């Protein structure tokens, strides 16, 4: 068909093609209404003549359900769904006759006219032809005969029931009663009393009464009712259909039909129990059932999509569901014969691969990752970045327990850039549990003063006197044992609790200085570390200044140490450091030499002291190392800074630093960090 024979219709920002008005009118003159169906988008666009004739909407997304729900009689909608399914599977032409919700009869014919590379239709042209009604009784009987086992004609004036068809079960139980007495009310009540379950008897009597049927027929021609019954001691599921025979308002006769839907109901229940409604694949119930019946060991793999909510936010929930279906298809394509998988919920999926080598699992994970990346590019979706948790499973293990293992492993790589899968290990799990305990016990430790301040002296290498100290924290447990800082500091840095700990240490040091001042004891500056998280905290300068003011001490006695990497990573560090200095604080750059912007930082930020990192001190025995330290010290002194060397452990290091005019030294050569009482004794 040429472009001029088509016109454009825009829906949801996308262009769709329709037959031109000229073609629509031509087909209409032949008794045909037209529409275009787009299987990939599940969208139907109907012609203006179609919309005018049936007084319906022009666009139907979520096909075939939206169109069927608006146009096709309820009892025939399943047949319409099956018609569309045949088309999408590749049939060259599909056609069937349906009744509309208004009682009209029409034939629908759909023919594909455009295909993709896989020969699946992407555009189909549809025709709707109005059909002259047959005798309504004959038409209803033919329609009912397809799905209903027992069909009866009811003459209201005579009050009698005439059987058109009787199923074997009904014939066996009620055949004699029907032959002996054709009274409708007697027979229907006999059926309800013997078959319908007690809880639904009254409702069934109401629906089958003349009064109720007559009232309903004033508004519609069909009454449908699903109910439960008992046969041979077992529950059965049934459907009742009552159909009006005359178009007049006079209530004179009708058809009533019964169908045993038990098999269909059981199938539907099982489908709902084991089929995921979004992907139309397996759900987690199915997965657990399969795994519990598996007698082979293997690997349990869980998968999430990083920041999947972005897809829903950018593309909408409808597209998000489509993405989930494509993710599922990608997983299925990578399964081997004995593998099985399921969608758990949201963007969470699981796979079980029996007796697969670990290397094969890694390969499978890599393949799914690359396939999803290609799919994102092809469909122009936000990048689909999966991450996986993997755990071994053996028959008899608790499924939910193993799933929790995979979830734990998965979350450990959620934010990693270079790896997106992790095998579960008991050691790693124990470590995380211990870290969680630390987080849970943090506030109790703060309020119980379980965090102790230890002091490591800073010593002048020339005279050997203590000229200051650095405050360090130790955590003493209830049993008296100390938790090393390397175990809890990284945990609190990650979850943000380090800010509270920093402030606690600073406050304790200020009160230590205050106590010595009030006792007229010598006071030396004690530097306190400020973590990266604390620097980012709004109002940090004002808060620390308030603590100093409340303690009534000079801020020069609590120098603040900021690591080089923290200074580099914070865009507001210049403003923050200048504000600290304006309020009388002394700033020290900690760990100097570990970053990449050290020299530029010396020029741009108001540090009064730099602390050479231990990694630099350890190079003193090397010619290049010693020269580097020499130039750093010389440059710093030219800029008016004092120098502290940390991590000094040997006399040779101390002597070299003294020769290079290093101002003070901190390290095990003079003293390790010690509790407050020992530090006071050293003074």
For each residue, the residues with C-beta under 8 A, 3 or more apart:
1: 5 6 113
2: 5 6
3: 6
4: 20
5: 1 2 19 20 22 23
6: 1 2 3 17 18 19 20
7: 17 18 19 20 21
8: 15 16 17 18
9: 15 16 17 18 45 58
10: 13 14 15 16
11: 14 16 43 45 59 61
12: 61
13: 10
14: 10 11 41
15: 8 9 10
16: 8 9 10 11 36 38 43 45
17: 6 7 8 9 36 123
18: 6 7 8 9 24 36 45 47
19: 5 6 7 23 24 27 34 36 47 125
20: 4 5 6 7 23 24
21: 7 24 25 48
22: 5 25 26
23: 5 19 20 26 27 34
24: 18 19 20 21 27 28 34 47 48 49
25: 21 22 28 29 49
26: 22 23 29 30
27: 19 23 24 30 32 33 34 127
28: 24 25 31 32 33 49
29: 25 26
30: 26 27
31: 28 129 130
32: 27 28 127 128 129
33: 27 28 46 47 49 50 53 54 127 128 129
34: 19 23 24 27 46 47 49 50 125 126 127 128
35: 44 45 46 47 50 125 126 128
36: 16 17 18 19 44 45 123 124 125 126
37: 43 44 63 84 87 110 123 124 125 126
38: 16 41 42 43 44 45 122 123 124
39: 42 87 88 120 121 122 124
40: 116 122
41: 14 38 61
42: 38 39 61 62 63
43: 11 16 37 38 59 60 61 63
44: 35 36 37 38 59 60 63 67 126
45: 9 11 16 18 35 36 38 58 59 60
46: 33 34 35 50 51 56 57 58 59 60
47: 18 19 24 33 34 35 50 51
48: 21 24 51 52 58
49: 24 25 28 33 34 52 53
50: 33 34 35 46 47 53 54 56 128
51: 46 47 48 54 55 56 57 58
52: 48 49 55
53: 33 49 50
54: 33 50 51 71 100 102
55: 51 52
56: 46 50 51 70 71
57: 46 51 60 70
58: 9 45 46 48 51
59: 11 43 44 45 46
60: 43 44 45 46 57 63 66 67 70
61: 11 12 41 42 43 66 318
62: 42 65 66
63: 37 42 43 44 60 66 67 84
64: 67 68 80 81 83 84
65: 62 68 69 81
66: 60 61 62 63 69 70
67: 44 60 63 64 70 71 72 80
68: 64 65 71 72 77 80 81
69: 65 66 72 77
70: 56 57 60 66 67 101
71: 54 56 67 68 100 101
72: 67 68 69 76 77 80 98 99 100 101
73: 76 77 98 99 100 101 103 222
74: 77 101 222 224
75: 143 147 222 224 241
76: 72 73 79 80 98 99 143
77: 68 69 72 73 74 80 81
78: 81 82
79: 76 82 83 96 98
80: 64 67 68 72 76 77 83 84 96 98 108
81: 64 65 68 77 78 84 85
82: 78 79 85 86
83: 64 79 80 86 87 94 95 96 108 110
84: 37 63 64 80 81 87 88 94 110
85: 81 82 88 89
86: 82 83 89 91 94
87: 37 39 83 84 91 94 110 112 121 124
88: 39 84 85 120 121
89: 85 86
90: 119 120 121
91: 86 87 94
92: 111 112
93: 109 110 111
94: 83 84 86 87 91 109 110
95: 83 107 108 109 110
96: 79 80 83 107 108
97: 105 106 107 108 131
98: 72 73 76 79 80 105 106 107 108
99: 72 73 76 103 104 105 143
100: 54 71 72 73 103 104 105 106
101: 70 71 72 73 74
102: 54
103: 73 99 100 221
104: 99 100 130 133
105: 97 98 99 100 130 131 132 133 134 139
106: 97 98 100 128 129 130 131
107: 95 96 97 98 128 129 131
108: 80 83 95 96 97 98 126 127 128
109: 93 94 95 126 127 129
110: 37 83 84 87 93 94 95 124 125 126 127
111: 92 93 124 125 126
112: 87 92 115 121 123 124 125
113: 1 121 123 124 125
114: 121 122 123
115: 112 119 120 121 122
116: 40 119 120 122
117:
118:
119: 90 115 116
120: 39 88 90 115 116
121: 39 87 88 90 112 113 114 115 124
122: 38 39 40 114 115 116
123: 17 36 37 38 112 113 114
124: 36 37 38 39 87 110 111 112 113 121
125: 19 34 35 36 37 110 111 112 113
126: 34 35 36 37 44 108 109 110 111
127: 27 32 33 34 108 109 110
128: 32 33 34 35 50 106 107 108
129: 31 32 33 106 107 109
130: 31 104 105 106
131: 97 105 106 107
132: 105
133: 104 105 136 139
134: 105 138 139 142
135: 138 139
136: 133 139 140 245 246 247
137: 140 141 153 245 255
138: 134 135 141 142
139: 105 133 134 135 136 142 143
140: 136 137 143 144 243 245 255
141: 137 138 144 145 151 164 255
142: 134 138 139 145 146
143: 75 76 99 139 140 146
144: 140 141 147 148 151 241 243 255 257
145: 141 142 148 151 165
146: 142 143
147: 75 144 259
148: 144 145 151 165 239 241 257 258 259
149: 165 167 169 170 258 259 260
150: 163 165 166 167 170 257 258 259
151: 141 144 145 148 163 164 165 255 256 257
152: 161 162 163 164 255 256 257
153: 137 161 162 164 245 253 255
154: 160 161 162 184 253 254 255 256
155: 158 159 160 162 252 253
156: 159 210 251 252 253 254
157: 252
158: 155
159: 155 156 183 184 185
160: 154 155 182 183 184
161: 152 153 154 178 182 183 184 187 188 256
162: 152 153 154 155 182
163: 150 151 152 166 178
164: 141 151 152 153 255
165: 145 148 149 150 151
166: 150 163 170 171 175 178
167: 149 150 170 171 258 260
168: 171 172
169: 149 172 173 231 260
170: 149 150 166 167 173 174 175 258
171: 166 167 168 174 175
172: 168 169 175
173: 169 170 194 195
174: 170 171 177 178 187 190 191
175: 166 170 171 172 178 179
176: 179 180
177: 174 180 181 187 190
178: 161 163 166 174 175 181 182 187
179: 175 176
180: 176 177
181: 177 178 186 187
182: 160 161 162 178 187
183: 159 160 161 186 187
184: 154 159 160 161 187 188
185: 159 188 189
186: 181 183 189 190
187: 161 174 177 178 181 182 183 184 190 191
188: 161 184 185 191 192 205 208
189: 185 186 192 193 205
190: 174 177 186 187 193 194
191: 174 187 188 194 195 196
192: 188 189 195 196 201 204 205 208
193: 189 190 196 201
194: 173 190 191
195: 173 191 192 229 230 231
196: 191 192 193 200 201 204 227 228 229
197: 200 201 227 228 229 230 235
198: 201
199:
200: 196 197 203 204 227 228
201: 192 193 196 197 198 204 205
202: 205 206
203: 200 206 207 225 227
204: 192 196 200 201 207 208 225 227 240
205: 188 189 192 201 202 208 209
206: 202 203 209 212
207: 203 204 212 213 223 225 240 242
208: 188 192 204 205 212 213 240 242 256
209: 205 206 212 213
210: 156 213 214 251
211: 214 215
212: 206 207 208 209 215 216
213: 207 208 209 210 216 217 223 242 251 254
214: 210 211 217 218 251
215: 211 212 218
216: 212 213 219 220 223 242
217: 213 214 220 221 244 251 254
218: 214 215 249
219: 216
220: 216 217 223
221: 103 217 243 244
222: 73 74 75 241 242 243 244
223: 207 213 216 220 240 241 242 243
224: 74 75 239 240 241
225: 203 204 207 239 240
226: 237 238 239 240 261
227: 196 197 200 203 204 237 238 239 240
228: 196 197 200 235 236 237 238
229: 195 196 197 235 236 237 238
230: 195 197 233 234 235 236
231: 169 195 234 236
232:
233: 230
234: 230 231
235: 197 228 229 230
236: 228 229 230 231 260 262
237: 226 227 228 229 260 261 262 264 265
238: 226 227 228 229 258 259 260 261 262
239: 148 224 225 226 227 258 259 261
240: 204 207 208 223 224 225 226 227 256 257 258
241: 75 144 148 222 223 224 255 256 257 258 259
242: 207 208 213 216 222 223 254 255 256 257
243: 140 144 221 222 223 254 255 256 257
244: 217 221 222 254
245: 136 137 140 153 253 254 255
246: 136 250 252 253
247: 136
248: 252
249: 218
250: 246
251: 156 210 213 214 217
252: 155 156 157 246 248
253: 153 154 155 156 245 246
254: 154 156 213 217 242 243 244 245
255: 137 140 141 144 151 152 153 154 164 241 242 243 245
256: 151 152 154 161 208 240 241 242 243
257: 144 148 150 151 152 240 241 242 243
258: 148 149 150 167 170 238 239 240 241
259: 147 148 149 150 238 239 241
260: 149 167 169 236 237 238 263
261: 226 237 238 239 264 265
262: 236 237 238 265 266
263: 260 266 267
264: 237 261 267 268
265: 237 261 262 268 269
266: 262 263 269 270
267: 263 264 270 271
268: 264 265 271 272
269: 265 266 272 273
270: 266 267 273 274
271: 267 268 274 275
272: 268 269 275
273: 269 270 283 285 286
274: 270 271 282 283 285 286 289
275: 271 272 280 281 282 283 286
276: 279 280 281 282 283 328 342 343
277: 280
278: 321 324 325 343
279: 276 324 325 327 328 343
280: 275 276 277 325
281: 275 276 328 332 341 342 343
282: 274 275 276 286 287 290 340 341 342 343
283: 273 274 275 276 286 287 342 343 344
284: 287 288 342 343 344 345 350
285: 273 274 288 289
286: 273 274 275 282 283 289 290 342
287: 282 283 284 290 291 340 341 342 344 350 352
288: 284 285 291 292 399
289: 274 285 286 292 293
290: 282 286 287 293 294 340 352
291: 287 288 294 300 352 393 399
292: 288 289 399
293: 289 290
294: 290 291 298 352 354 395
295: 395
296: 338 354 355 395
297: 354 355 392 393 394 395
298: 294 352 353 354 355 356 392 393
299: 352 353 356 358 361 390 391 392 393
300: 291 350 351 352 390 391 392 393 402 403 405 406
301: 350 351 352 353 361 364 365 388 389 390 406
302: 344 348 349 350 351 388 389 390 403 406 407 410
303: 331 348 349 350 351 368 386 387 388 410
304: 308 347 348 349 386 387 410 414
305: 308 311 327 347 372 384 385 386
306: 385 386 387 414
307: 310 385
308: 304 305 311 312 320 346 347 384
309: 312 313
310: 307 313 314 382
311: 305 308 314 315 319 320 323 381 382 384
312: 308 309 315 316 317 320
313: 309 310
314: 310 311 382
315: 311 312 319 320 323 381 382
316: 312 319 320
317: 312 320 321
318: 61 321 322
319: 311 315 316 322 323 381
320: 308 311 312 315 316 317 323 324
321: 278 317 318 324 325
322: 318 319 325 326
323: 311 315 319 320 326 327 379 381 384
324: 278 279 320 321 327 328 343 347
325: 278 279 280 321 322 328 329
326: 322 323 329 330 375 379
327: 279 305 323 324 330 331 347 349 372 375 384
328: 276 279 281 324 325 331 332 341 343 349
329: 325 326 332 333
330: 326 327 333 334 368 371 372 375
331: 303 327 328 334 335 341 349 351 368
332: 281 328 329 335 341
333: 329 330 371
334: 330 331 364 367 368 371
335: 331 332 339 340 341 351
336: 339 353 356
337:
338: 296 353 354
339: 335 336 351 352 353 354
340: 282 287 290 335 351 352
341: 281 282 287 328 331 332 335 349 350 351 352
342: 276 281 282 283 284 286 287 349 350
343: 276 278 279 281 282 283 284 324 328 348 349
344: 283 284 287 302 348 349 350
345: 284 348
346: 308
347: 304 305 308 324 327
348: 302 303 304 343 344 345
349: 302 303 304 327 328 331 341 342 343 344
350: 284 287 300 301 302 303 341 342 344 403 406
351: 300 301 302 303 331 335 339 340 341 364
352: 287 290 291 294 298 299 300 301 339 340 341 393
353: 298 299 301 336 338 339 356 360 361 364
354: 294 296 297 298 338 339
355: 296 297 298
356: 298 299 336 353 360 361 364
357: 360 361
358: 299 361 362 423
359: 362 363
360: 353 356 357 363 364
361: 299 301 353 356 357 358 364 365 390
362: 358 359 365 366 421
363: 359 360 366 367
364: 301 334 351 353 356 360 361 367 368
365: 301 361 362 368 369 388 390 420 421
366: 362 363 369 370
367: 334 363 364 370 371
368: 303 330 331 334 364 365 371 372 386
369: 365 366 372 373 385 386 420
370: 366 367 373 374
371: 330 333 334 367 368 374 375
372: 305 327 330 368 369 375 376 384 385 386
373: 369 370 376 377 383 384 385
374: 370 371 377 378
375: 326 327 330 371 372 378 379 381 384
376: 372 373 379 380 381 382 383 384
377: 373 374 380
378: 374 375
379: 323 326 375 376
380: 376 377
381: 311 315 319 323 375 376 384
382: 310 311 314 315 376
383: 373 376
384: 305 308 311 323 327 372 373 375 376 381
385: 305 306 307 369 372 373 420
386: 303 304 305 306 368 369 372 420
387: 303 304 306 410 413 414 416 420 421
388: 301 302 303 365 406 410 413 420 421 422
389: 301 302 405 406 407 408 409 410 411 412 413 421 422 424
390: 299 300 301 302 361 365 406 409 421 422 423 424
391: 299 300 402 405 406 409 423 424
392: 297 298 299 300 424
393: 291 297 298 299 300 352 397 402
394: 297 397
395: 294 295 296 297
396:
397: 393 394 401 402
398: 401 402
399: 288 291 292 402 403
400: 403 404
401: 397 398 404 405
402: 300 391 393 397 398 399 405 406
403: 300 302 350 399 400 406 407
404: 400 401 407 408
405: 300 389 391 401 402 408 409 424 429
406: 300 301 302 350 388 389 390 391 402 403 409 410 424
407: 302 389 403 404 410 411
408: 389 404 405 411 412 424 428 429 432
409: 389 390 391 405 406 412 413 422 423 424 425 428
410: 302 303 304 387 388 389 406 407 413 414 422
411: 389 407 408 414
412: 389 408 409 422 428 432
413: 387 388 389 409 410 416 419 420 421 422
414: 304 306 387 410 411
415:
416: 387 413 419 420
417:
418:
419: 413 416 422
420: 365 369 385 386 387 388 413 416
421: 362 365 387 388 389 390 413
422: 388 389 390 409 410 412 413 419
423: 358 390 391 409
424: 389 390 391 392 405 406 408 409 428 429
425: 409 428 429
426: 429 430
427: 430 431
428: 408 409 412 424 425 431 432
429: 405 408 424 425 426 432 433
430: 426 427 433 434
431: 427 428 434 435
432: 408 412 428 429 435 436
433: 429 430 436 437
434: 430 431 437 438 487
435: 431 432 438 439 491
436: 432 433 439 440
437: 433 434 440 441
438: 434 435 441 442 483 487 488 491 492
439: 435 436 442 491 492 495 497
440: 436 437
441: 437 438 444 445
442: 438 439 445 446 492 497 500 501
443: 446 447
444: 441 447 448 450
445: 441 442 448 450 451 475
446: 442 443 449 450 451 500 501 504
447: 443 444
448: 444 445
449: 446 452
450: 444 445 446 475 476 477 478
451: 445 446 473 474 475 476 501 504 505
452: 449 473 474 475 476 675 676
453: 471 472 473 505 508 509 512 676
454: 471 472 473 474 673 674 675 676 679
455: 469 470 471 472 526 673 674 675 676 679
456: 469 470 472 666 671 672 673 674
457: 466 468 469 666 670 671 679 682
458: 466 467 468 469 470 644 664 665 666
459: 464 465 466 467 664 665 666 670 671
460: 463 464 465 467 663 664 665
461: 464 654 655 657 658 662 664 665
462: 658
463: 460
464: 459 460 461
465: 459 460
466: 457 458 459 469 524 682 683
467: 458 459 460 524 664
468: 457 458 524 525 526 527 559 664
469: 455 456 457 458 466 524 525 526 527 679
470: 455 456 458 526 527 528 529 561 666 673
471: 453 454 455 505 508 509 526 527 528 529
472: 453 454 455 456 485 673
473: 451 452 453 454 485 489 501 505
474: 451 452 454 482 483 485 673
475: 445 450 451 452 482 483 485 488
476: 450 451 452 480 481 482 483
477: 450 480 481 482 483
478: 450
479:
480: 476 477
481: 476 477
482: 474 475 476 477
483: 438 474 475 476 477 487 488
484: 487 488
485: 472 473 474 475 488 489
486: 489 490
487: 434 438 483 484 490 491
488: 438 475 483 484 485 491 492
489: 473 485 486 492 493 498
490: 486 487 493 494
491: 435 438 439 487 488 494 495 497
492: 438 439 442 488 489 495 496 497 498 501
493: 489 490 498 531 532 533
494: 490 491
495: 439 491 492
496: 492 499 533
497: 439 442 491 492 500 501
498: 489 492 493 501 502 531 533 534
499: 496 502 503 531 533 534 537
500: 442 446 497 503 504
501: 442 446 451 473 492 497 498 504 505
502: 498 499 505 506 528 529 530 531 533 534
503: 499 500 506 507 534 543 544 547
504: 446 451 500 501 507 508
505: 451 453 471 473 501 502 508 509 528 529
506: 502 503 509 510 528 544 547 558
507: 503 504 510 511 547 551
508: 453 471 504 505 511 512
509: 453 471 505 506 512 513 526 528 558
510: 506 507 513 514 547 548 551 553 558
511: 507 508 514 515 551
512: 453 508 509 515 516 526 676
513: 509 510 516 517 523 526 551 553 557 558
514: 510 511 517 518 551 552 553
515: 511 512 518 519
516: 512 513 519 521 522 523
517: 513 514 520 521 523 552 553
518: 514 515
519: 515 516
520: 517
521: 516 517 683
522: 516 683
523: 513 516 517 557
524: 466 467 468 469 557 683
525: 468 469 556 557 558 559 586
526: 455 468 469 470 471 509 512 513 557 558 559
527: 468 469 470 471 558 559 560 561 588
528: 470 471 502 505 506 509 558 559 560 561
529: 470 471 502 505 560 561 563 590
530: 502 534 535 540 560 561 562 566
531: 493 498 499 502 534 535 566
532: 493 535 536 563 565 566 569 570
533: 493 496 498 499 502 536 537
534: 498 499 502 503 530 531 537 540
535: 530 531 532 540 562 566 570 573 576
536: 532 533 570
537: 499 533 534 540 543
538:
539: 542 543
540: 530 534 535 537 543 544 576
541: 544 545 576 579 580 583
542: 539 545 546
543: 503 537 539 540 546 547
544: 503 506 540 541 547 548 560 580 585
545: 541 542 548 549 555 583 585
546: 542 543 549 550
547: 503 506 507 510 543 544 550 551
548: 510 544 545 551 553 554 555 558
549: 545 546 552
550: 546 547
551: 507 510 511 513 514 547 548
552: 514 517 549
553: 510 513 514 517 548 557 558
554: 548 557 584
555: 545 548 558 583 584 585 586
556: 525 559 584 585 586
557: 513 523 524 525 526 553 554
558: 506 509 510 513 525 526 527 528 548 553 555 585
559: 468 525 526 527 528 556 585 586 587 588 608 609
560: 527 528 529 530 544 580 585 586 587 588
561: 470 527 528 529 530 588 589 590 611
562: 530 535 566 567 573 577 587 588 589 590
563: 529 532 566 567 589 590 591 594
564: 567 568 589 590 591 592 593 594 595 597 598 601
565: 532 568 569 591 594 595
566: 530 531 532 535 562 563 569 570 573
567: 562 563 564 570 573 577 589 601 605
568: 564 565 595 596 597 601
569: 532 565 566
570: 532 535 536 566 567 573 576
571:
572: 575 576
573: 535 562 566 567 570 576 577 605
574: 577 578 604 605
575: 572 578 579
576: 535 540 541 570 572 573 579 580
577: 562 567 573 574 580 581 587 605 606 607
578: 574 575 581 582 606
579: 541 575 576 582 583
580: 541 544 560 576 577 583 585 587
581: 577 578 584 585 587 606
582: 578 579
583: 541 545 555 579 580
584: 554 555 556 581
585: 544 545 555 556 558 559 560 580 581
586: 525 555 556 559 560 608 609
587: 559 560 562 577 580 581 605 606 607 608 609
588: 527 559 560 561 562 607 608 609 610 611 644
589: 561 562 563 564 567 592 601 602 605 607 609 610 611
590: 529 561 562 563 564 611
591: 563 564 565 594 595 611 613
592: 564 589 598 610 611 612 613 616 632
593: 564 598 612 613 615 616 632
594: 563 564 565 591 613 615
595: 564 565 568 591 598 601
596: 568
597: 564 568 600 601
598: 564 592 593 595 601 602 632
599: 602 603 635
600: 597 603 604
601: 564 567 568 589 595 597 598 604 605 607
602: 589 598 599 605 607 610 635 636 639 641
603: 599 600 639
604: 574 600 601
605: 567 573 574 577 587 589 601 602
606: 577 578 581 587
607: 577 587 588 589 601 602 610 641
608: 559 586 587 588 640 641 642
609: 559 586 587 588 589 641 642 643 644
610: 588 589 592 602 607 632 636 641 642 643 644
611: 561 588 589 590 591 592 644 645 646 666
612: 592 593 616 617 629 632 643 644 645 646 662
613: 591 592 593 594 616 617 646 647
614: 617 618 646 647 667
615: 593 594 618 619
616: 592 593 612 613 619 625 628 629 632
617: 612 613 614 620 629 645 646 647 648 653 657 667
618: 614 615 625 647
619: 615 616 622 624 625 626 628 629
620: 617 625 626 629 652 653 656 657
621: 625 626 652
622: 619 625 626
623: 626 627
624: 619 627 628
625: 616 618 619 620 621 622 628 629
626: 619 620 621 622 623 629 630 656
627: 623 624 630 631
628: 616 619 624 625 631 632
629: 612 616 617 619 620 625 626 632 633 657 660
630: 626 627 633 634 660
631: 627 628 634 635
632: 592 593 598 610 612 616 628 629 635 636
633: 629 630 636 637 643 660 661 662
634: 630 631 637 638
635: 599 602 631 632 638 639
636: 602 610 632 633 639 641 642 643
637: 633 634 640 641 643 661
638: 634 635
639: 602 603 635 636
640: 608 637
641: 602 607 608 609 610 636 637
642: 608 609 610 636 663 664
643: 609 610 612 633 636 637 661 662 663 664
644: 458 588 609 610 611 612 662 663 664 665 666
645: 611 612 617 648 653 657 662 664 665 666 667
646: 611 612 613 614 617 666 667
647: 613 614 617 618 666 667
648: 617 645 653 654 657 665 666 667 668 669 670
649: 653 667 668 669
650: 653 654 669
651: 654 655 669
652: 620 621 655 656
653: 617 620 645 648 649 650 656 657 667 669
654: 461 648 650 651 657 658 665 669
655: 461 651 652 658 659
656: 620 626 652 653 659 660
657: 461 617 620 629 645 648 653 654 660 662 665
658: 461 462 654 655 661 662
659: 655 656
660: 629 630 633 656 657
661: 633 637 643 658
662: 461 612 633 643 644 645 657 658 665
663: 460 642 643 644
664: 458 459 460 461 467 468 642 643 644 645
665: 458 459 460 461 644 645 648 654 657 662 669 670
666: 456 457 458 459 470 611 644 645 646 647 648 670
667: 614 617 645 646 647 648 649 653 670
668: 648 649 671 672
669: 648 649 650 651 653 654 665
670: 457 459 648 665 666 667
671: 456 457 459 668 674 682
672: 456 668
673: 454 455 456 470 472 474
674: 454 455 456 671 678 679 682
675: 452 454 455 678 679
676: 452 453 454 455 512 679 680
677: 680 681
678: 674 675 681 682
679: 454 455 457 469 674 675 676 682 683
680: 676 677 683
681: 677 678
682: 457 466 671 674 678 679
683: 466 521 522 524 679 680
